[in-house]
Amino acid sequence: MDLGYVIAGFIVGWLVGLTGVGGGSLMTPILLLLFNVKAAVAVGTDLLYAAITKSVGILAHGKLGNIDWRIVGRLAAGSVPAALVTTLCLERLGTASETVVHGIKFWLGIALLLTSISVLFRQELMRLNKSAHLVPHRYVPVATVMLGLVLGFLVTLTSVGAGALGVTALLILYPRIPVNKIVGSDVAHAVPLTLVAGLGHASLGTVNYGLLGMLLLGSIPGIWIGSHMTHKFSEQWVRNVLALILVYVGQKLAFPQLPQMLGLVVLFSIALLKHWLDKRFAVTSDGK
């Protein structure tokens, strides 16, 4: 079982290095569904795992000047208080209570669905935003703080949301800021958020430090190898396949009462929609 955790860490690290898809959206479902780790322990352990791995990213992005600290501050103004309040709620309800376990699984499923949609349709959302300006400029600061509130709640409860979901939302809010700065700012914000949320879980006793060490033992070389293999794989293809898998996992966690066939129909429909949109925009680009 210990070797299994190391292998899981390596696979998740490799996929993160290869595709950039957030580790939380992969690691927490694996711990929960494949290894039967308790829901709160899976979340708490993954939060500290994310804080450690993303700390390396903040150093890299900081040296390259890819962090907009104004955005980081606005996000943190909403996310850190939300993380603290969510931790207090978990403490009051009890992490082993049926309400909390059900809530973690439900919101984890919702977070996975939102993350999957953001990964699959990010380019389409960006095109729509450029033509329609979904959020007026005067509302952007408040909207950023509100985004931080949502991320603080989701990340503390599920460990998912600080990656692809946060980046997509920021791209919509700040369409004129380069993508590399959006990614760097999201990583910079994720470090204090996951650290605060992770320490909150540690205070609740929902962090397995032995498990954390084994995941890091596998993921660190996995991230390095995956980041050096991007030229050998179609990164977008792998990303889309992962996102579709997370759609299926997300709907099973959030809505387990739905028939399996309905979940497959939803998955197939989203895949068809993505294929149709890709072809449509390809034709439009060729026409121009």
ABEGO torsion letter per residue (X at the ends): XAAAAAAAAAAAAAAAAAAGBBAAAAAAAAAAAAAGBBAAAAAAAAAAAAAAAAAAAAAAAAAAGABBAAAAAAAAAAAAAAAAAAAAAAAAAEAABAAAAAAAAAAAAAAAAAAAAAAAAAAAAAAAAAAAGABBAAAAAAAAAAAAAAAAAAAAAAGBGABAAAAAAAAAABAABBAAAAAAAAAAAAAAAAAAAAAAAAAAGABBAAAAAAAAAAAAAAAAAAAAAAAABBAAAAAAAAAAAAAAAAAAAABAABBAAAAAAAAAAAAAAAAAAAAAAAAAAAAX
